[in-house]
Amino acid sequence: MKISIIGTGYVGLVTGVVLAGKGHEVICVDVDKEKIDRINQAVPPIHEDGLPEMLKAVVNNKKLRATTDLKEAIQNSEICFICVGTPSKPDGSIDLTQLENAVKQVGTALKEKKGFLSIVVKSTVVPGTTENVVLPAIIHASGKKAPEHFSLCYNPEFLREGKAMQDTLKPDKLVIGHTDTICSNNLKQVVTPICPVIETNYKTAELIKYANNAFLATKISFANEIGNLCKQLGIDAYTVSRAIGFDPRIGNQFLGAGLGFGGSCLPKDTAALTSAYKKHGLEPKLLKAVTEINDNQTERFVHLAEKKVGHLSGKQIAVLGTAFKAGTDDTRESPSIKVIGLLLTKGAKVRVFDPKALENTKRELGNKVEYVNSIADCLKDADLCLICTDWPEFKFIDFAGMKNKVVIDGRHIVEKKDGITYEGLSW
Ligand SMILES: NC(=O)c1ccc[n+]([C@@H]2O[C@H](COP(=O)([O-])OP(=O)(O)OC[C@H]3O[C@@H](n4cnc5c(N)ncnc54)[C@H](O)[C@@H]3O)[C@@H](O)[C@H]2O)c1
């Protein structure tokens, strides 16, 4: 099938590459010309395991190309996936600017399109958005009707950054919200699901995505709540979570105590859901606690550092890891960036290293910190080392170059602990 992908970030590019790998003809669209050029040269603008190889293959065999010309992409596709960002506004509510612009452009292009178009919205949106914002905007811009000229469905994305390729190739479920079956049938034909398919209305599909992420965030905050007591009592939180994880009603994932959740999804989706509760006159008690516990973890971490080495002012601190988790270059809402912010307000001198995320870190922190390209350079003459991301590279580190070998681990990742003063955040 001929496919267009609007917005080629973490979701859009991976979706496009996987669909092109299945033999479909894919056109990726983005407003960012630099991203488009990189994709056409088969150089991924993001870090994801397995992406470089597959991108190269589908660009070389001409199954995937990229453009900034959305109109041309819509003219040449039968199904269009909208994957633009839906970040938070300062008050936590969802910012639909990118989506509104993209939908308007798709509608305008549809006006001149001869054939039928299936439109799949993948961006995360609060319940009511597809029906009340997306559908009217397409009708208004195109002057066309559904399901006569186009069909619209909502298909939330559940991929994990760092495992995005494998999650897209083998999703655990396919959720489709629709009012007619044309688009959903085309979607199923394109993705050929071998997982459970849940077909429902728009707003249920929209809420499934938020409920999914809110539950994951809750698990992490629960693990941190238990972990904080563990630390106080001298108990290893990981022995506790490993044991409870054997209970099939609990499961062993997302129970790692530490610096908490970050990234472009869990914090913003929890905030948008909290905001949706308030909009509808409800009090999101559990979600509020989940967010509060998460926000406190970075402060607890810096407090622990002060307890270990005293005032941080003027101290040389090595921060290992700025990505919000291992396997990605994404630093959006990364707990590490928050830790660095706190260190800087306390007058510390911060030097950072991350195997993949330095480019994005520079974009966030500019010249406020020093950047280095190796673990050894980061540790050189440092008074303290803070481990903020669970990169496997940090398991067996030689801390010999540090001035004072004090290491505080926020991710339960360090395995080689001889010759250092080691402290875990919750263990
Ligand atoms: N990143 C994840 O792990 C993940 C997982 C599940 C769901 N989601 C959701 O998927 C959506 C996309 O997330 P992402 O992380 O891929 O975002 P992203 O910021 O990485 O990518 C969005 C892209 O859309 C482009 N864009 C914006 N407006 C455009 C327009 N009018 N035309 C063409 N391109 C446009 C931007 O330039 C950017 O490249 C969000 O709603 C997010 O919540 C993300």
The ligand as an ORCA input file, in Angstrom:
! r2SCAN-3c Opt
* xyz 0 1
  N       8.414      8.760     21.741
  C       7.740      7.750     22.239
  O       8.303      6.845     22.865
  C       6.246      7.656     22.050
  C       5.600      6.448     22.341
  C       4.220      6.373     22.173
  C       3.507      7.476     21.747
  N       4.159      8.639     21.495
  C       3.381      9.789     21.013
  O       3.575      9.905     19.604
  C       3.615     11.279     19.218
  C       4.946     11.581     18.545
  O       5.985     11.378     19.486
  P       7.529     11.457     19.075
  O       8.310     11.150     20.290
  O       7.731     10.674     17.832
  O       7.636     13.023     18.748
  P       8.874     13.781     18.084
  O       8.868     15.136     18.687
  O      10.099     12.947     18.161
  O       8.462     13.868     16.552
  C       7.427     14.678     16.071
  C       7.829     15.150     14.676
  O       6.719     15.795     14.052
  C       7.246     16.843     13.264
  N       6.153     17.759     12.909
  C       5.521     18.651     13.693
  N       4.551     19.283     12.997
  C       4.568     18.776     11.738
  C       3.807     19.010     10.560
  N       2.826     19.910     10.518
  N       4.110     18.311      9.450
  C       5.104     17.392      9.463
  N       5.857     17.123     10.556
  C       5.589     17.798     11.684
  C       8.341     17.430     14.126
  O       9.253     18.206     13.383
  C       8.971     16.156     14.694
  O      10.026     15.684     13.877
  C       3.357     12.078     20.491
  O       1.992     12.335     20.601
  C       3.800     11.127     21.586
  O       3.155     11.373     22.809
  C       5.518      8.754     21.612
*
